[in-house]
Amino acid sequence: MGELLLFPPLLFSILFFISPLFHLMCKLQPEEPLYNGGMLKNQEPNVEQSLDSRDINIAIASASLQPFSEEQWRLNQETKINEARKRAVTIHVSDRQGLELHGAAVRIEQVSKDFPFGSAIAKTIIGNEEYQKWFVARFNAAVFENELKWDATEHIQGQVNYTIPDQMLEFVRANQIIARGHNIFWENPKYTPKWVLNLTHSDLELAVSSRIQSLMNKYKREFIHWDVSNEMLHFDFYEERLGADATLKFFETAHEADPLATLFMNEFNVVETCEDVDSTVDAYVSRMRELKLGGVSMDGIGLQGHFDVPNSPLMRGILDKLATLGLPIWLTEVDISNKFSKETQAIYLEQVLREGFSHPAVNGIILWTALRQGGCYQMCLTDGDFNNLPAGDTVDKLLKEWQTGTLEGRTDEHGSYSFFGFLGEYVVTASSHFSFARNGSADMKLVLLFTFHSSFKINPSKNVGRKAD
């Protein structure tokens, strides 16, 4: 049994430094001053142990709330981004004899990003060069909005058709875009194939086995993730019909079929709100623990992110708590409700994306903004002619902000050039001029130009030094 005693004059924020261990009552009015953990002013914390079974006693001798202004919150996000998403790099330039080249011109260009940031796509992208060009210019990750779902690939029993997802996968492959597999099963009977609903127990067992084997064998190693049993905290169609261990078997079979794929839970209203009792962060952790104890190989936390009014402190507190599990967290379906104006959607979207990108445990972000016939699910980034809407402007602004771009400069007296860059791949070009007097004549000079090209990747490790010659 552990015991922790907090003494004054520590602010209450010290509690939130260890807040992943607790479930805190959430702040329902995000327009009020920000408090870490999403608490209301003058509200006593409701603390309960939730992540594991260890006994931990917490005694708080004195506590106070410290509000944060919007500017302070943003500054903290920027600090976290610098720590999690960027590294210091030094380029050393020398000739083949190892002589350091002072004053060499250096040009550094980031050519790819390490952080997966993408959007859902729909079948409308097939053969649509304008859509494809727009997508590739921005994103390095994708998910098929509906085209891999069971009702899309086997709408009629026994008639399995992967033609559409195959064509979408060709686009993904051709442009070196990583893709998530969404989804194998959906626990909501509303989105289950109609012919599945009335199958007998034995026929349903055969059908689900056929579905998972067919899908996973066909697309083995094509998708980095699979959402195995979508929205299992809110719905339980398969467990009602096949027994309490149905989901466990789904995960086991998926892992056997594609051991390299990361298997995810994927749920809504975990990070978006505190008002949904079915999908609290504690419920999510408890469900993951149950599956893990059953032997499930689950390696990813999927948070959909269908937001109304975002609550950044609540979002951070939940991400902090889930981060203690040590698994990659993805925001898998981010959008803002269409009950707001397009301008308000853009404002709220920026709040969500900044909070997600600044959290070190978030390994990727996918927007739920597939452009299909009739528009998008809740929020579009562009109109039908690929002119940016306000949300699209926000995304473009952040993409530009979260990249190093192109840097130019000269090496110092040690032949070095240093910069602070976002994780990703870079191409560096260095050139240097040398003048030599010919025949002792000061007005006759031979000018030599030395140029080299090199590439390197900034990895999420410590500071990087790169030598080129």
C-alpha positions as CSV (number, residue, x, y, z in Angstrom):
1,M,0.0,0.0,0.0
2,G,1.5,3.4,-1.0
3,E,0.8,6.7,0.6
4,L,1.3,10.2,-0.8
5,L,1.1,13.3,1.2
6,L,0.9,16.7,-0.4
7,F,1.8,19.8,1.6
8,P,1.2,23.5,1.1
9,P,1.9,25.7,-0.7
10,L,1.6,23.3,-3.6
11,L,-1.2,24.3,-6.0
12,F,-3.9,22.0,-6.8
13,S,-2.3,21.5,-10.2
14,I,0.1,19.1,-8.5
15,L,-2.8,16.7,-8.3
16,F,-3.3,16.8,-12.0
17,F,0.4,15.9,-12.5
18,I,-0.6,12.5,-11.2
19,S,-4.1,12.8,-12.5
20,P,-3.9,9.8,-14.8
21,L,-4.7,7.7,-11.6
22,F,-8.0,9.4,-11.1
23,H,-11.4,10.1,-12.6
24,L,-12.3,13.8,-12.0
25,M,-15.7,15.4,-12.3
26,C,-15.6,17.3,-15.6
27,K,-16.2,20.9,-16.3
28,L,-19.5,21.3,-18.2
29,Q,-19.0,25.0,-19.1
30,P,-15.8,25.2,-21.3
31,E,-16.3,28.9,-21.7
32,E,-15.3,29.4,-18.0
33,P,-11.6,29.9,-17.1
34,L,-9.5,26.8,-17.8
35,Y,-8.5,24.4,-15.0
36,N,-6.4,21.4,-15.7
37,G,-8.5,18.3,-15.6
38,G,-11.7,20.1,-16.7
39,M,-12.9,21.0,-13.2
40,L,-15.4,23.7,-12.3
41,K,-14.3,26.6,-10.1
42,N,-15.0,25.9,-6.5
43,Q,-15.7,22.3,-7.2
44,E,-14.4,19.6,-4.9
45,P,-12.6,16.8,-6.9
46,N,-14.3,13.4,-7.0
47,V,-11.3,11.2,-6.8
48,E,-11.5,7.4,-7.4
49,Q,-8.7,4.9,-8.2
50,S,-9.3,3.3,-11.6
51,L,-6.3,2.2,-13.6
52,D,-5.2,-0.8,-11.5
53,S,-5.9,-2.7,-8.4
54,R,-3.1,-1.3,-6.3
55,D,-4.1,0.5,-3.1
56,I,-2.9,4.1,-3.1
57,N,-3.9,6.5,-0.3
58,I,-3.8,10.2,-1.2
59,A,-3.9,12.8,1.6
60,I,-4.1,16.4,0.5
61,A,-3.1,18.7,3.3
62,S,-3.9,21.9,1.3
63,A,-5.1,22.6,-2.2
64,S,-6.1,25.5,-4.4
65,L,-7.1,25.9,-8.0
66,Q,-4.9,27.8,-10.4
67,P,-6.7,29.1,-13.5
68,F,-5.0,29.4,-16.8
69,S,-5.7,32.0,-19.5
70,E,-6.1,31.1,-23.1
71,E,-2.7,32.5,-23.8
72,Q,-1.0,30.5,-21.0
73,W,-2.7,27.3,-22.3
74,R,-1.5,28.0,-25.8
75,L,2.0,28.6,-24.6
76,N,1.9,25.3,-22.7
77,Q,0.8,23.6,-25.9
78,E,3.6,25.1,-27.8
79,T,6.1,23.9,-25.2
80,K,4.7,20.4,-25.3
81,I,4.9,20.4,-29.1
82,N,8.5,21.5,-29.1
83,E,9.3,18.7,-26.6
84,A,7.4,15.9,-28.3
85,R,7.4,16.8,-32.1
86,K,10.7,18.5,-32.7
87,R,14.4,17.9,-32.2
88,A,17.6,20.0,-32.4
89,V,19.8,19.0,-35.3
90,T,23.4,20.0,-36.3
91,I,24.7,19.5,-39.8
92,H,28.6,19.3,-40.0
93,V,30.0,20.1,-43.5
94,S,33.5,19.0,-44.4
95,D,35.4,18.1,-47.6
96,R,36.7,14.6,-48.3
97,Q,39.9,15.3,-46.3
98,G,37.8,16.1,-43.3
99,L,38.5,19.9,-43.5
100,E,35.6,21.8,-41.9
101,L,34.0,24.1,-44.4
102,H,33.3,27.5,-43.0
103,G,30.7,29.7,-44.7
104,A,29.3,26.9,-46.8
105,A,25.7,27.6,-48.1
106,V,23.3,25.1,-46.6
107,R,19.7,24.4,-47.7
108,I,17.5,22.1,-45.7
109,E,14.1,21.0,-46.9
110,Q,11.7,18.8,-45.1
111,V,10.2,16.3,-47.6
112,S,8.0,14.2,-45.3
113,K,6.5,14.3,-41.8
114,D,6.8,11.7,-39.1
115,F,3.5,12.4,-37.5
116,P,0.5,10.8,-39.2
117,F,-2.1,13.4,-40.0
118,G,-4.9,12.5,-42.4
119,S,-8.5,12.2,-43.3
120,A,-11.1,9.7,-44.2
121,I,-11.7,9.1,-47.9
122,A,-14.7,7.8,-49.8
123,K,-15.0,6.0,-53.1
124,T,-15.5,9.4,-54.8
125,I,-11.7,9.7,-54.8
126,I,-11.4,6.9,-57.3
127,G,-10.4,8.3,-60.7
128,N,-10.9,11.9,-59.3
129,E,-7.5,13.5,-60.1
130,E,-8.5,16.8,-58.5
131,Y,-9.5,15.1,-55.2
132,Q,-6.4,13.0,-55.2
133,K,-4.1,15.9,-55.9
134,W,-5.7,17.9,-53.1
135,F,-5.5,15.0,-50.6
136,V,-1.8,14.1,-51.4
137,A,-0.7,17.7,-51.0
138,R,-1.9,17.7,-47.4
139,F,-2.1,14.2,-45.8
140,N,0.1,11.2,-45.1
141,A,-2.6,9.0,-43.6
142,A,-6.1,7.8,-44.6
143,V,-9.0,5.6,-43.6
144,F,-11.8,4.4,-45.8
145,E,-15.0,5.9,-44.4
146,N,-17.5,3.1,-45.2
147,E,-16.0,0.9,-48.0
148,L,-14.4,-1.8,-45.8
149,K,-17.4,-2.2,-43.5
150,W,-19.2,-5.5,-43.7
151,D,-22.4,-4.2,-45.2
152,A,-20.3,-2.5,-48.0
153,T,-18.3,-5.6,-48.9
154,E,-21.1,-8.3,-48.4
155,H,-24.4,-6.5,-48.7
156,I,-26.0,-9.7,-49.9
157,Q,-25.0,-12.9,-48.1
158,G,-22.3,-14.8,-49.9
159,Q,-21.6,-12.1,-52.5
160,V,-18.3,-10.6,-51.2
161,N,-17.0,-7.8,-53.3
162,Y,-13.8,-5.9,-52.6
163,T,-13.6,-4.0,-55.9
164,I,-14.1,-0.5,-54.4
165,P,-11.7,-0.8,-51.5
166,D,-9.1,-2.4,-53.8
167,Q,-9.3,0.7,-56.0
168,M,-9.0,3.0,-53.0
169,L,-6.0,1.0,-51.8
170,E,-4.3,1.5,-55.1
171,F,-4.4,5.2,-54.6
172,V,-3.1,4.9,-51.1
173,R,-0.2,2.7,-52.1
174,A,0.7,4.8,-55.1
175,N,1.2,7.8,-52.9
176,Q,2.9,6.1,-49.9
177,I,0.0,7.0,-47.6
178,I,-0.5,4.8,-44.5
179,A,-4.1,3.6,-44.0
180,R,-6.1,2.3,-41.0
181,G,-8.5,-0.6,-41.5
182,H,-12.0,0.4,-40.4
183,N,-13.7,-1.8,-39.4
184,I,-14.0,-5.5,-39.1
185,F,-17.3,-5.6,-37.0
186,W,-19.6,-2.9,-35.8
187,E,-21.5,-3.7,-32.6
188,N,-24.4,-1.4,-33.6
189,P,-27.1,-3.5,-35.2
190,K,-28.2,-0.5,-37.2
191,Y,-25.0,-0.8,-39.3
192,T,-24.8,-4.5,-39.4
193,P,-25.8,-6.2,-42.7
194,K,-29.6,-6.9,-42.6
195,W,-29.1,-10.5,-43.5
196,V,-26.9,-11.0,-40.4
197,L,-29.5,-9.9,-38.0
198,N,-31.7,-12.9,-38.1
199,L,-29.1,-15.7,-38.4
200,T,-29.2,-18.5,-36.0
201,H,-26.4,-18.9,-33.4
202,S,-24.5,-21.4,-35.5
203,D,-25.0,-19.6,-38.8
204,L,-23.8,-16.3,-37.2
205,E,-20.7,-18.0,-35.9
206,L,-20.0,-19.2,-39.5
207,A,-20.7,-15.8,-40.9
208,V,-18.4,-13.9,-38.6
209,S,-15.6,-16.4,-39.0
210,S,-16.0,-16.1,-42.8
211,R,-16.0,-12.3,-42.6
212,I,-12.9,-11.9,-40.5
213,Q,-10.9,-14.6,-42.4
214,S,-11.8,-13.2,-45.8
215,L,-11.1,-9.6,-44.9
216,M,-7.9,-10.1,-43.0
217,N,-6.4,-12.6,-45.4
218,K,-7.1,-10.4,-48.4
219,Y,-5.6,-7.3,-46.8
220,K,-2.9,-8.8,-44.7
221,R,-0.1,-6.2,-44.1
222,E,-2.0,-3.6,-46.1
223,F,-3.4,-1.6,-43.1
224,I,-1.4,-0.5,-40.1
225,H,-4.4,-0.7,-37.8
226,W,-7.7,-2.5,-37.5
227,D,-10.7,-1.3,-35.6
228,V,-11.8,-4.8,-34.6
229,S,-15.2,-4.3,-32.8
230,N,-16.4,-0.8,-33.4
231,E,-18.1,1.1,-30.5
232,M,-18.3,-1.9,-28.1
233,L,-18.9,0.3,-25.1
234,H,-22.2,1.5,-26.5
235,F,-23.5,-1.6,-28.3
236,D,-23.1,-5.3,-27.9
237,F,-24.9,-7.0,-30.8
238,Y,-22.4,-9.8,-31.2
239,E,-21.9,-10.5,-27.6
240,E,-25.7,-10.7,-27.0
241,R,-26.0,-13.3,-29.8
242,L,-22.7,-15.2,-29.5
243,G,-21.8,-14.9,-25.8
244,A,-19.6,-12.7,-23.6
245,D,-16.4,-13.9,-25.2
246,A,-17.4,-13.0,-28.8
247,T,-15.2,-9.8,-28.9
248,L,-12.3,-11.7,-27.3
249,K,-12.5,-14.2,-30.2
250,F,-12.7,-11.4,-32.8
251,F,-9.4,-10.0,-31.5
252,E,-7.7,-13.3,-31.3
253,T,-8.6,-14.3,-34.8
254,A,-7.6,-10.9,-36.2
255,H,-4.2,-11.1,-34.5
256,E,-3.6,-14.6,-35.9
257,A,-4.6,-13.5,-39.4
258,D,-2.3,-10.4,-39.4
259,P,0.1,-10.4,-36.5
260,L,1.8,-7.1,-37.6
261,A,-1.4,-5.0,-37.6
262,T,-2.1,-2.9,-34.5
263,L,-5.5,-3.8,-33.1
264,F,-7.7,-1.0,-31.7
265,M,-10.7,-0.3,-29.7
266,N,-12.5,2.6,-31.4
267,E,-15.1,4.5,-29.4
268,F,-16.9,7.8,-29.3
269,N,-17.6,10.2,-26.4
270,V,-14.6,9.2,-24.4
271,V,-12.5,12.3,-25.0
272,E,-15.3,14.5,-26.4
273,T,-17.5,14.8,-23.3
274,C,-18.1,13.7,-19.7
275,E,-21.9,13.3,-20.1
276,D,-21.9,9.8,-21.7
277,V,-21.9,7.3,-18.9
278,D,-21.4,4.4,-21.3
279,S,-18.0,5.6,-22.5
280,T,-16.2,7.3,-19.6
281,V,-12.5,6.9,-19.5
282,D,-12.8,4.5,-16.7
283,A,-15.2,2.3,-18.7
284,Y,-12.7,2.3,-21.6
285,V,-9.8,1.3,-19.4
286,S,-11.9,-1.4,-17.7
287,R,-13.0,-2.9,-21.0
288,M,-9.4,-2.9,-22.2
289,R,-8.3,-4.6,-19.0
290,E,-11.0,-7.3,-19.4
291,L,-9.8,-8.1,-23.0
292,K,-6.2,-8.1,-22.0
293,L,-6.8,-10.5,-19.1
294,G,-8.6,-12.7,-21.7
295,G,-5.4,-12.9,-23.7
296,V,-6.2,-10.3,-26.3
297,S,-3.3,-8.7,-28.2
298,M,-4.6,-5.1,-28.2
299,D,-2.1,-2.4,-28.9
300,G,-3.9,0.8,-29.7
301,I,-6.4,3.2,-28.2
302,G,-8.8,4.7,-30.7
303,L,-10.8,7.8,-29.7
304,Q,-13.1,9.0,-32.4
305,G,-13.4,12.6,-31.6
306,H,-16.8,13.7,-32.9
307,F,-17.0,17.0,-30.9
308,D,-19.6,19.6,-30.2
309,V,-18.0,22.3,-28.0
310,P,-14.5,21.1,-27.2
311,N,-13.3,21.1,-23.6
312,S,-9.5,21.3,-23.8
313,P,-8.7,20.7,-20.1
314,L,-11.0,17.7,-20.0
315,M,-9.5,16.4,-23.2
316,R,-6.0,16.7,-21.7
317,G,-6.9,15.0,-18.5
318,I,-8.4,12.0,-20.3
319,L,-5.4,11.7,-22.6
320,D,-3.1,11.9,-19.6
321,K,-5.0,9.1,-18.0
322,L,-5.0,6.9,-21.0
323,A,-1.4,7.6,-21.7
324,T,-0.5,5.7,-18.5
325,L,-1.4,2.5,-20.3
326,G,1.6,2.9,-22.5
327,L,-0.2,2.3,-25.8
328,P,-0.4,4.5,-28.9
329,I,-3.4,6.8,-28.9
330,W,-5.0,7.9,-32.1
331,L,-7.8,10.4,-32.7
332,T,-9.5,8.4,-35.4
333,E,-12.6,10.4,-36.6
334,V,-12.2,14.0,-35.7
335,D,-14.8,16.5,-36.7
336,I,-17.1,19.2,-35.3
337,S,-20.9,19.0,-35.3
338,N,-22.7,20.6,-38.2
339,K,-25.1,22.3,-35.8
340,F,-22.5,25.1,-35.7
341,S,-21.6,27.5,-38.5
342,K,-18.7,26.7,-40.7
343,E,-16.7,29.5,-39.0
344,T,-17.4,28.1,-35.5
345,Q,-16.5,24.6,-36.7
346,A,-13.1,25.9,-37.8
347,I,-12.5,27.6,-34.4
348,Y,-13.4,24.4,-32.4
349,L,-11.4,22.2,-34.8
350,E,-8.3,24.2,-34.2
351,Q,-8.8,23.8,-30.4
352,V,-9.1,20.0,-30.8
353,L,-6.2,19.6,-33.2
354,R,-3.8,21.7,-31.1
355,E,-4.6,19.8,-27.9
356,G,-4.2,16.5,-29.7
357,F,-1.0,17.3,-31.5
358,S,0.6,18.8,-28.4
359,H,0.0,15.6,-26.3
360,P,3.0,13.3,-26.5
361,A,0.9,10.1,-26.2
362,V,-1.1,10.9,-29.4
363,N,0.5,9.1,-32.3
364,G,-1.8,10.2,-35.1
365,I,-4.8,12.2,-36.0
366,I,-7.4,11.3,-38.7
367,L,-10.2,13.8,-39.7
368,W,-13.6,12.4,-40.5
369,T,-14.0,14.7,-43.5
370,A,-14.4,12.3,-46.5
371,L,-15.9,14.3,-49.4
372,R,-18.7,12.1,-50.9
373,Q,-21.8,12.7,-52.9
374,G,-24.0,14.9,-50.9
375,G,-21.2,16.4,-48.8
376,C,-19.5,15.1,-45.6
377,Y,-20.6,13.4,-42.4
378,Q,-20.6,16.5,-40.3
379,M,-17.8,18.8,-41.5
380,C,-16.2,19.4,-44.8
381,L,-12.8,20.9,-45.5
382,T,-13.7,22.1,-49.0
383,D,-16.6,22.6,-51.3
384,G,-17.3,20.3,-54.2
385,D,-14.7,22.2,-56.3
386,F,-12.0,21.8,-53.7
387,N,-12.1,25.4,-52.6
388,N,-11.3,25.6,-48.9
389,L,-14.0,26.1,-46.4
390,P,-13.1,27.7,-43.0
391,A,-12.2,24.3,-41.5
392,G,-9.9,23.6,-44.5
393,D,-8.2,27.0,-43.9
394,T,-7.6,25.9,-40.3
395,V,-6.1,22.6,-41.4
396,D,-3.8,24.2,-44.0
397,K,-2.7,26.8,-41.4
398,L,-1.8,24.1,-38.9
399,L,-0.1,21.9,-41.4
400,K,2.2,24.8,-42.4
401,E,2.8,25.6,-38.8
402,W,3.7,22.0,-37.9
403,Q,6.4,21.6,-40.5
404,T,10.0,22.9,-40.8
405,G,9.7,23.8,-44.4
406,T,12.8,25.0,-46.1
407,L,15.7,26.6,-44.3
408,E,18.8,28.3,-45.7
409,G,21.9,29.5,-44.0
410,R,25.7,29.2,-43.8
411,T,28.0,27.0,-41.7
412,D,29.8,28.6,-38.8
413,E,33.5,28.7,-38.1
414,H,33.3,25.0,-37.1
415,G,31.6,24.0,-40.4
416,S,28.3,23.5,-38.6
417,Y,24.8,24.6,-39.1
418,S,22.1,24.0,-36.5
419,F,18.3,24.1,-36.5
420,F,15.3,22.9,-34.6
421,G,13.1,20.8,-36.8
422,F,9.9,18.7,-36.7
423,L,10.3,14.9,-36.9
424,G,10.5,13.7,-40.4
425,E,12.7,13.2,-43.5
426,Y,14.9,15.9,-44.9
427,V,17.1,16.7,-47.9
428,V,20.1,18.8,-47.3
429,T,22.2,20.6,-49.9
430,A,25.5,22.3,-49.2
431,S,27.8,24.2,-51.5
432,S,31.0,26.1,-51.0
433,H,33.1,28.4,-53.2
434,F,36.9,28.3,-53.1
435,S,39.2,30.8,-54.8
436,F,42.8,30.1,-55.7
437,A,45.4,32.6,-57.2
438,R,46.9,31.4,-60.5
439,N,50.5,32.1,-61.3
440,G,50.7,34.5,-58.4
441,S,48.4,37.0,-60.2
442,A,45.9,38.5,-57.9
443,D,43.5,39.2,-60.7
444,M,43.4,35.7,-62.1
445,K,41.3,33.3,-60.0
446,L,40.0,29.8,-60.3
447,V,36.6,29.5,-58.6
448,L,35.6,26.0,-57.6
449,L,32.0,25.1,-56.6
450,F,31.5,22.1,-54.3
451,T,28.0,20.8,-53.9
452,F,26.6,17.8,-52.2
453,H,23.1,16.4,-51.6
454,S,22.2,14.2,-48.7
455,S,19.1,13.0,-47.0
456,F,18.4,12.1,-43.4
457,K,15.5,11.5,-41.0
458,I,14.9,13.1,-37.7
459,N,13.7,10.3,-35.4
460,P,12.0,10.7,-32.0
461,S,15.2,10.2,-30.1
462,K,17.6,12.7,-28.6
463,N,19.3,15.5,-30.4
464,V,20.7,14.7,-33.8
465,G,24.1,15.4,-35.3
466,R,24.7,14.8,-39.0
467,K,28.0,14.9,-40.8
468,A,28.2,15.4,-44.6
469,D,31.1,15.6,-47.0
